[in-house]
Amino acid sequence: MLSKMDGHPFAKADVLDELQQQRKHQMSKQQSPDAKADEFPLALLRRHETRLLPPANKPVGPLRGLRAPDIGSLVKVRGIVTRTSDVKPLLEVITYTCETCGREIYHDVSNRKDYLPLLNCTNEQCGATGMGGRLFAQTRGSKFIKYQELRLQELPMHVPVGHVPRSISAHCRGELTRQCAPGDIVTICGIFLPQKLTNLHGGRSSLISDTFLDAMSVDKDKKSYGEIEGNPSVDLLIDEIADSPDSYSRLARSIAPEIFGHDDVKRALLLQLVGGVTRILGDGVRLRGDINICLMGDPGVAKSQLLKSMASTSPRGVYTTGKGSSGVGLTAAIVRDATTSEMSLEGGALVLADCGICCIDEFDKMDEQDRTAIHEVMEQQTVSIAKAGITTTLNARTAVLAAANPLYGRYNKKRNISENINLPNSLLSRFDLLFLLLDKPEVEADVALARHVTHVHRFLCNPELDFEPYDSSFIRQYVAQARQFEPLIPAKLSNTIVDSYVDRRQAAAQDGQVAATPRQLLSILRLSQALARLRFDDVVNQDDISEASRLTDISKASLDHHGVSNQVTDPKSKAFSVLCDYASQLGTQSLSFQKIKDVAIKNAIREHDLLAMLQEYEDLGVLYMSADHTRIDFC
């Protein structure tokens, strides 16, 4: 390795080549002083890789900070990898053999992006005879190196408001290939160079040049749990915390300590970081271990702050919003490779968050077509693609953390959960925990919250806690060690869990509530395994089962307590309620009969009940229907 010194960065890059060439001439003179050295290109004899490393104190800049004076110099930028190409052989030296004289000719193309192959022999003897021997390329005599292209996009924190994130290509050679995957946050040091854009169809070349980074070093900033390197002093502290009885609550309160309250929600988020154990059965069936959580409630209860905190804590955390994300942006997009002109896949948010957490804010604002792309990910943890002739399945082993707002702005206690949250039951059942966060006026809680907020604004720091909160890097190292354990459930606890599950279903059936589903049973198992992992234990105990059941009951109680169902049993009254809600949502007094009919079918209202309601309320003078039965007006 060579460091960048004074002068142009390429000035010191050929020192080793010069030394090797001098050694070669010395050896040839010792063998035969009159013999002429073979004209081998230096790139063919090179058995090393030369890279330029920046000084240790060189600052890391954003992609948006690259300017024209940086062209030709060594730069250091940070970004997220959105696409990686396949590793392909890059030709450095091509060897030709003449069919007439049998001489080998070497063509060095190591410093070129494209080239024109040689056609005729360049030997003087071939030219003197006038034969002009043809050349044939010899693959075994040529030299290839590994080559890969990365697509680097700037981090969301570096993008100004209202701007589009910028991206740049990075060319990796040799041992720098296969160093990262889509979704990794990396720091790349490389030479900032222009690249001529040529027309592949034989037309005129463009005058516009593109830029790229000739990578010299690739370093991961946020490594996955398996790549985090241990520290002896940190390992001792982790073992000490794991043995303490209050480690569970202390670690949970360290998640977003600037947010007041939400203790049970933070405990659930800590368990989501740890996750359960993923089981793969003998026939290939995969039982997911990741925990999915949905936070619902009024605006202003710090749902988005919790999501951003989790995205920064997780090694592969991706934050996105429902309204600003499409189905392709969540799963994968088909793009055309600029180098090979082949169709390739570019991973979306769920694929980039593989083995991490995907935080989706404004989950209820997503379109129905885009929301269906999440069904497969949340249960099967795969993304099936069949587009542009590409049929494949991508891994999306991610935990989904979603935040949703009520349909009417604030939660209406007179309506049930399905009427307040505009999400289908098939999607809600895939969440292990659903927390309803309401902004309730309580004197003691309001005073504590106000004092907490004013302290943060006055001193720009969190109020003093009864313990020192841990930073996100320490939590990542703790979780990395906890995820190495794969706890099992003993036989004596299996019977207890079975009896508890059966009792839950029977009690819910007797009370007329929605019965517990097998997915809720799997949720309790995943939560209990995550609790055992936090204790660095290989066996789940009764306390873990009790705590997992408590979190599940709190999640269910928050929905049942606040979602009191006051549904109208009369079909006509229910149809009129749906009609009024639809009119208020559109803000109009004149509605189309066909649209009202479609809305009624979605709300399980039969057509003859709708017509009976319209006739009855028209007789009362509340509604007026046109003669052709196409319009409905409120009187």
Sequence and secondary structure as in RCSB ss.txt:
>XXXX:A:sequence
MLSKMDGHPFAKADVLDELQQQRKHQMSKQQSPDAKADEFPLALLRRHETRLLPPANKPVGPLRGLRAPDIGSLV
KVRGIVTRTSDVKPLLEVITYTCETCGREIYHDVSNRKDYLPLLNCTNEQCGATGMGGRLFAQTRGSKFIKYQEL
RLQELPMHVPVGHVPRSISAHCRGELTRQCAPGDIVTICGIFLPQKLTNLHGGRSSLISDTFLDAMSVDKDKKSY
GEIEGNPSVDLLIDEIADSPDSYSRLARSIAPEIFGHDDVKRALLLQLVGGVTRILGDGVRLRGDINICLMGDPG
VAKSQLLKSMASTSPRGVYTTGKGSSGVGLTAAIVRDATTSEMSLEGGALVLADCGICCIDEFDKMDEQDRTAIH
EVMEQQTVSIAKAGITTTLNARTAVLAAANPLYGRYNKKRNISENINLPNSLLSRFDLLFLLLDKPEVEADVALA
RHVTHVHRFLCNPELDFEPYDSSFIRQYVAQARQFEPLIPAKLSNTIVDSYVDRRQAAAQDGQVAATPRQLLSIL
RLSQALARLRFDDVVNQDDISEASRLTDISKASLDHHGVSNQVTDPKSKAFSVLCDYASQLGTQSLSFQKIKDVA
IKNAIREHDLLAMLQEYEDLGVLYMSADHTRIDFC
>XXXX:A:secstr
 EE  SS TTTTTTHHHHHHHHHHHHHHHHH TTS      HHHH  S   EE  TT   B GGG  GGGTTSEE
EEEEEEEEE   EEEEEEEEEEETTT  EEEEE TT S      B   HHHHHHT   BEEEEEEEEEEEEEEEE
EEE  GGGS TT    EEEEEEEGGGTTS  TT EEEEEEEEEEEE   TTSS   S EEEEEEEEEEEESS  G
GG    HHHHHHHHHHHHSTTHHHHHHHTSSTTS   HHHHHHHHHHHH    EE TTS EE     EEEEE TT
SSHHHHHHHHHHHSTTEEEEESTT  HHHHSEEEEE TTT  EEEEE HHHHTTTSEEEEESGGGS HHHHTHHH
HHHHT EEEEEETTEEEEEE   EEEEEE  TTSS  TTS HHHHS   HHHHTT SEEEEE     HHHHHHHH
HHHHHHHHHSS    SS    HHHHHHHHHHHTT   B  HHHHHHHHHHHHHHHHHHHHTTS    HHHHHHHH
HHHHHHHHHTT SB  HHHHHHHHHHHHHHHHHHHHH        HHHHHHHHHHHHHHHHT SEEEHHHHHHHH
HHTT  HHHHHHHHHHHHHTTSEEE TTS EEEE 
